[in-house]
């Protein structure tokens, strides 16, 4: 089994992560999801619920709109009440409407690609319902940032606990500190940690 040069480096940097990578085998890096609106709405749906629950709700919404990808037109005429009927909370409905408002500007996609990381953080964190976890996941999966780690992610913390990297119930700072050894490929390390939970 061939590993990528990034995986080989990670295995050298962390013996505990090496065991996980060897068991997982190679994880191919997929191209980033360039439909930024769709990605952000999916991330909002997935907040605070399991991956399977998020997938189920997303699938129902896609079927409802008879589409494979979500866009502004699906939500721009809906109310918070309408969106709640799709199986989402009031806060998530409010967040989706805020994202829809921002993305009604058709040039926002190209602007996002030109933003510095600081500008991106400022823009996305100004939108209701987008916090550090959502921002991190967007950077990782939509923009292809290679060095993203989020101690806000419960599954990552669980995986690191299981691998005896960090003690159970440790402070978030301890997870962040441990992840430093995975630089500059913390995104790939995170993917291996998630896969170890499958």
Helices and strands as residue ranges (DSSP letters): H 5-13, H 15-24, H 36-45, H 51-65, H 72-75, H 80-84, H 90-103, H 108-114, H 117-125, H 132-141, H 154-162, H 172-179, G 180-182, H 186-195
